[in-house]
Amino acid sequence: MNLIDVHAHLDHAEFSNQLEQLIPRWKELGVKHIITSGVNTTTNRKTLELAKRFDIV
């Protein structure tokens, strides 16, 4: 199954120390793309950095 998460906020603090483990797990579960967005300039920059680090973001 191919899944796309169309509304995520991966810049939230809850994810900050877990993304290295979560992204591979989500890929195993069939997530092909994650559309994440920030809510201001600072979080938008964090989101862009995540997109550079992870191929499914």
TADANOR-V193357 format. One record per backbone hydrogen bond with DSSP energy under -0.5 kcal/mol. NH is the residue of the N-H (numbers start at 0). CO is the residue of the C=O. Records with the same first field share a line. If there is no record, write none. Layout:
NH: CO / CO
This chain:
2: 0 / 29
4: 32
5: 3
7: 34
11: 8
14: 11
15: 11 / 12
17: 14
18: 14
20: 17
21: 17
22: 18
24: 20
25: 21
26: 22
27: 23
28: 24
29: 26
30: 25
31: 2 / 29
32: 2
33: 55
34: 4
35: 33
36: 7
43: 39
44: 40
45: 41
46: 42
47: 43
48: 44
49: 45
50: 46
51: 47
52: 48
53: 49
56: 53
